[in-house]
């Protein structure tokens, strides 16, 4: 009886986790350009970079974002095994920066601490255009005692606008509002519940839950039924104290003096519990329903709430993926090209060609080589695929004469260059 031979199964090809994406070499230059431009601009405003861990104790986010926020209740990605138990991947940057500010006593180093960060954030939400489980943000935080001034709010908003312009984003809209003080905000939440009570049954399931635990989130729900209910509310600023009204009026005056165009949206709120006074959002219509590209506001009580000193704070965060989606093609920088690709025509000259390559790199000229000597046609094809501007060709004849053939891949022109003049020649070509 013959024994059946089983065919071995091909190994399953690994796949990237849902809601994440690879940033490939063909796109990474865009990310690097955004990061470089952001760093340059932020430094002119005297912001310094900070890097915090990508995970923190879960309690930090629950205390800062609020037990009633959707981020904590539905979107927090917790690490629940081994030594990481009790930790969660950061869903935003502010809580981590504030934790670091307190833990490292940054308030003792300067009156106003101005920090910025760039990096990945994580939320366990349903992936869709512009909303991934791993996404990236550029954020700023200005923290310090007695810094609750509309001038600092205006600076942060103006910086946010200038950052987007610097990165090539166009046709965006800046929306502003005020929630007032913590006491004003409490009055506002009570007024909202009273106004919404009669139509509570028309709200979506999430908003019926938000009615008690976080009524402000109903105002920015995307559900059509909820939007219809909210449209009839016409919320105003009746809940504001005279001091909060004056603060908001002064902020608007400063923004106008700076030439920053804005739209007042009384229904604009932020979904995180820590916001008080100024809140703002920047949207871009090309992004569709998820059109927010940046958002921020003031949070004067968060540092003290987390056990630190009573200091004021204001900040914002931009979504890098959304910036890329909103960036028009003509605003994208050209991809950096390799400067020189070295071609060795036979094994005999390869050691010399390899040495020339290292000399070019030592002079700061980006170069590469085909490490397997093959036909001229094959190597020129490799040079073309590399995107190199120039090809440095070394064969037996060039070796005897102490020269190389330098070919411009854009024009097709070719010239002989002495070996000791190659670096200077390539440097002069820019």
Secondary structure by P-SEA (a helix, b strand, c coil): cbbbbbcccccccccccccccccccccaaaaaaaaaaaaaaaaaabbbbbbbbccccaaaaaaaaccccccccccccccccccccccccccccaaaaaaaaaaacccccccbbbbbbcbbbbbbccccccccccccccbbbbbbcccccaaaaaaaaaaaaaaaaaacccbbbbbbbbcccaaaaaaaaaaaaaaaccccccccaaaaaaccccaaaaaacccaaaaaaaaacccccccccaaaaaaaaaaaaaaaaacbbbbbbccccccccccccccbbbbbcccccccccccccccccccccccccccccccccccaaaaaaacccccccccccccbbbbbccccaaaaaaaaaaaaaaaccccccccccccaaaaaaaaaaacccbbbbbcaaaaaacbbbbbcccccbbbbbcccaaaaaaaaac
